[in-house]
Every structure is written in structure tokens, then in C-alpha cells.
Amino acid sequence: MAFGALFIIWIIRYLKIDRSKISIFIKKHIWLSVFIAIFLISSVISVFVSDMVLKSLGQWRAYFLEPALLFIILIGRRDEIKPKELSWALIFSSLSITIYSIFQKYTGLGIATAEWTNEATRRVTAFYTSPNAVGLYLGPVFVLLCGLVYTRFFAKKGPGRIVDVLDPQFQKNNTNLNWLLGILIIITAAAIYFTKSQGAWIAVATGLVIFIYFIGYKKLAGWLVVAGVVAILFVPSMRSAVTFQKKSDQNRLTLWTYSWNYLKASPQNFVFGTGIRQFFRKIQKPYYNDQEMERLIYPHNIFLNFWTETGLFGMLSFIGILGAAFWTAWKIKYKDKIFGACMITVLITVLVHGLVDVPYFKNDLAMYFWILTAVIFGYHENFRQS
């Protein structure tokens, strides 16, 4: 309902104003536009590949139509809604998740599943049904916050930095902004830690090492990689996470096997996948044993998620969109080194966590992905015009 209201207002009030900017953007980024078109066409086809058209249509609206329309709106409004302002909006949007997660950690109240409420093994879920959902949302935000802290305290002062959006006259409200950034980064790190989501931990650690490398501390990044390898070799919990020794990790390997067996079973399966909202019914259900594994709705791998849901071309077009976003963030890095590095790192965090989870097929995460994409392309367009 909120998006519907926003969209109607934009159509009535702003479409005529933004139409030319959107048209110019499409022509400038023709490959991105082609990838998005294939992505949406594949998603529409997947609705009809499904055996549950009406229910699949509902998920198509939430995961494909509305997020893509939001991307178009943000591209059209990029001069009025600055990309760096959107970055701050993403950070503040995570506050309710962060605060509720910390509350759950110390009270045990409101946690979705009883098995995660025990104090010794407690895992926070915030408003969601899974700790991993908290990590998927907060991981990229934490990496972005690290970029803010670096620009605030260590980078050279200059115009156009991401912190200047909140504090344009760098010297004013100095102490207040310092406190704000300090509190935000501490509570976000705490909430991610309290999820006990190893996928989130590894994704954030990978992102931070790459960020450190891109901003010029290559030796430090190298030593951190060495430290990570040593930890994997000698810390049992780290080794088990990377080598998929835990039961939950073994379940992921099983899901990937089921998915691949389904895809290669026939040319139709290979090209069209299962259709939207059909993973359990068509892939997991023939093997399902509630004593061995819970009922799941995705294979928990970013590539297999899209392949099974939207078919081969849906997956390939998503890779194209992701590749275009990486390439554009790389170009931003030459104009604005720290912000470009932040955006590359955020995408890497999403991708790394996505190797073992579902970073797109959720209402908030689908919107989140397209907002990040709008931040990257909107900022690139704005500095090209400056």
C-alpha cells in the first residue's frame, strides 16, 4: 500500500518531469536496460511456468514489478533525491532492526523460533523468522557505515563526501556526528554478531578486507587475508563454516544437489526452472523428510535462486545487472575513491552472503537491491553531469 501510494503520486505529479531523464538514462545505459528488460520478461514467463499462477503473480508483483518501478522512480528523481541521501536512508532504515535485535539478545523476547531463545545459544531474528534475514539486511549497511567512519575520521576533507550529506559544513555539529557514527557502527556490529549467522560474518569480513584494499591499505588487506586463512586452518568453528561441516551447511549442499538434478532433468527445466514460488513443490518435496530438513522455499544460493525461480535467462540477466552495477561502481571509484569503494564492497557483501543464502527473494531485500542499484547509477549520472 505504501509503494502504491508513492507510485500513484509519482505518476500524477512527477512522471512528465522525469520522463526525459529516464529516457536519456535508458539510452546511455543500453546494456543495463536490456538486462533489466530480459530480467522482467523472464519473471513474467515464470509466473505462467508455475502451477500456482495467482500466488506466483503476487510474489512477482512484490519481488520484481514494484522494486523495478522504484528503481525507475529513483533514477527519474535522482536530482531531487540525492544518491548519498539514499545511502543515509538505508542506514536509518536499519535502526529498528538493530535496536530490536539487541533487545531480543538481552531479554529473549520476540524471537521467532523457540530453539533460538535459550540464553546460551540465542540468535536474534528482529521482525523476521530467521537470524539470517537480519544479517542479510544489516551486513551491507555495516560495510557502508565503515566507509562513513573512514571518511569522517581518516580521509582528507573535501566537498561531496558521503558524510557531508548529513553535515555539509564539516566543522559544525562535529561532536554530534561523531557520536552518531560511533553509536551506529557499534550497535549494527553487535546486532550482526548476535545473529550468529556465519554467512553474514564471512560476507562482512570479506567486504571490509576488500574495502581496506581499495582505499590504499594493500599490505594491511594482505595480512588480514593471511590471518583469515590461519583462522580457517586452526579455529574449528571457522574451519567447519568454510568446509560445510555443520548440519545446516550440509543441508545447503543437499538443496543445491536437488536443484541441479531438477534443472538437468529436461531441457524445459534447464531453461525455465520451476516457476515462481515452486521450489518446495517441484524440487524439495519429492525428497522431503521433516526429521532431516525443514521445509524451504529456495535453494539458498544466489545463482540457483534465480535459475530455479526465473529460469536460465532470468539468472543470466540478473548476473548482467549485477555486473553492470559493479562496473559502474568501479568507474565511480576514479572520481570518488571512497564512495566508489563503498559501493563495490556493499555489492561484494551481498554477493558473498548470497552464495549460501537468499539476498533478494524477500520484500525488503528486493527493494533494498534496487535502491542500491539506483544509488550507484544515480551517483554516476550526477557526477558525469557535474
C-alpha positions, -999 to +999 in steps of 0.1 A: +000+000+000+028+024+008+045+017-025+012+020-044+006+055-029+041+065-038+038+053-073+004+070-079+017+103-066+048+100-089+026+092-119+004+122-113+029+147-102+063+138-115+062+115-145+061+143-171+091+160-154+111+128-151+103+111-184+131+127-204+157+119-177+146+083-177+147+081-215+182+096-216+193+072-189+180+042-208+199+053-239+231+059-220+229+025-202+216+004-230+231-028-218+217-024-183+183-016-198+185-048-219+194-068-189+165-054-169+141-060-197+152-096-200+150-100-163+114-087-161+103-107-192+118-139-176+100-132-144+067-128-162+072-161-181+080-178-147+046-168-134+030-190-161+056-217-157+043-220-122+014-243-113+000-216-089-004-186-112-023-163-088+000-169-059+031-166-081+017-134-095+016-119-060+052-127-054+061-114-089+045-081-080+064-078-047+098-091-059+100-079-095+074-053-106+074-029-076+112-029-070+119-023-107+094+005-107+111+020-076+144+019-094+129+039-123+114+064-099+147+069-081+165+074-114+140+099-125+142+117-092+179+115-087+185+153-088+159+158-060+167+126-040+204+125-040+221+091-041+241+099-010+209+108+008+196+074-002+226+059+014+218+076+047+182+065+043+193+029+041+213+032+072+185+048+092+161+022+079+181-004+097+178+012+131+145-006+141+160-039+131+192-032+150+175-019+182+150-048+183+178-074+178+197-060+207+166-060+228+160-097+219+195-106+228+192-094+264+156-103+270+149-134+248+115-118+239+100-118+204+125-143+189+107-162+161+117-198+170+118-213+204+151-231+198+169-198+194+156-183+227+179-203+250+204-178+265+235-199+257+226-204+221+204-173+215+201-160+180+182-128+173+156-125+145+142-090+149+109-087+130+118-117+108+115-155+111+153-162+107+185-147+121+200-148+086+174-123+074+188-098+100+223-104+087+212-101+051+198-066+058+225-053+082+256-067+065+257-042+036+246-014+060+276-021+083+300-020+054+286+013+043+289+027+079+326+016+080+331+037+048+314+067+066+336+063+096+367+062+075+357+093+055+348+112+087+380+105+107+407+094+083+401+107+048+411+141+035+385+167+040+368+178+007+334+186-009+310+159-019+319+132+006+292+110+019+293+124+054+288+159+040+252+149+032+244+149+069+269+176+079+275+199+049+296+224+069+321+198+081+331+218+113+295+223+126+279+197+148+312+179+148+308+161+181+272+152+174+280+135+141+310+117+157+288+103+184+261+093+159+285+074+137+302+057+167+268+045+181+255+034+147+285+013+139+287-003+174+251-013+176+250-026+140+281-047+146+265-060+178+233-070+161+251-088+133+272-107+159+241-116+178+226-133+148+254-159+149+250-160+111+283-173+098+273-163+063+268-127+074+301-127+094+321-140+064+304-117+040+311-086+061+347-097+068+353-102+031+338-068+023+359-050+048+391-066+036+383-055+000+374-020+012+407-017+030+425-028-001+406-004-024+413+027-002+450+020-004+460-002+026+470-031+004+496-046+028+471-045+057+445-062+035+471-088+026+479-095+063+442-097+071+438-124+044+467-143+059+451-140+093+418-153+079+435-183+063+453-191+096+419-188+114+403-212+090+431-237+094+433-236+132+399-224+146+375-253+145+343-232+141+358-212+112+370-244+095+336-260+099+319-229+084+341-229+053+341-267+048+303-271+052+306-295+082+276-282+102+242-297+097+228-265+082+257-263+058+252-299+048+215-291+041+226-264+017+247-288-002+217-312-004+195-284-017+220-275-043+222-311-054+184-314-056+182-282-076+209-292-101+193-326-106+160-309-113+175-284-138+194-310-158+164-335-158+150-319-190+156-290-214+124-274-202+136-275-166+170-262-176+156-232-194+125-223-175+133-235-139+104-243-116+085-210-119+080-185-091+071-200-057+076-236-068+109-247-053+094-268-025+067-284-046+088-293-076+123-297-061+124-304-024+090-322-018+099-355-036+128-359-011+111-342+019+116-357+054+107-333+082+131-353+105+160-345+082+154-310+070+129-282+074+106-272+045+124-245+025+113-223-004+147-215-021+180-234-027+200-208-007+224-198-034+220-165-053+225-181-087+204-212-081+177-190-065+173-170-097+177-200-120+150-221-103+126-192-099+131-173-132+148-197-154+182-196-171+177-162-188+164-147-155+196-158-138+219-146-166+201-112-168+205-108-131+242-115-134+243-089-162+226-063-139+250-071-111+280-069-134+268-035-147+265-023-112+300-035-103+314-018-134+297+015-127+308+015-091+343+008-104+341+039-126+328+060-096+360+049-077+381+070-101+360+101-094+352+095-057+376+068-044+359+062-010+323+062-021+331+040-051+350+016-029+320+016-005+296+006-033+318-021-047+322-035-012+285-034-005+278-054-037+305-079-028+289-083+007+256-091-009+271-115-033+293-134-008+264-138+016+242-148-013+264-178-021+248-195+009+216-176+014+187-157-002+197-120-006+169-110-030+137-130-027+121-111+002+100-079+000+126-057+019+157-072+002+143-069-033+136-032-027+170-029-010+188-043-040+172-019-064+178+011-041+215+002-040+215-001-078+198+033-080+224+048-057+252+036-079+238+046-112+222+078-100+255+089-085+274+080-116+250+101-137+251+131-114+289+133-114+291+128-152+269+159-155+289+179-129 
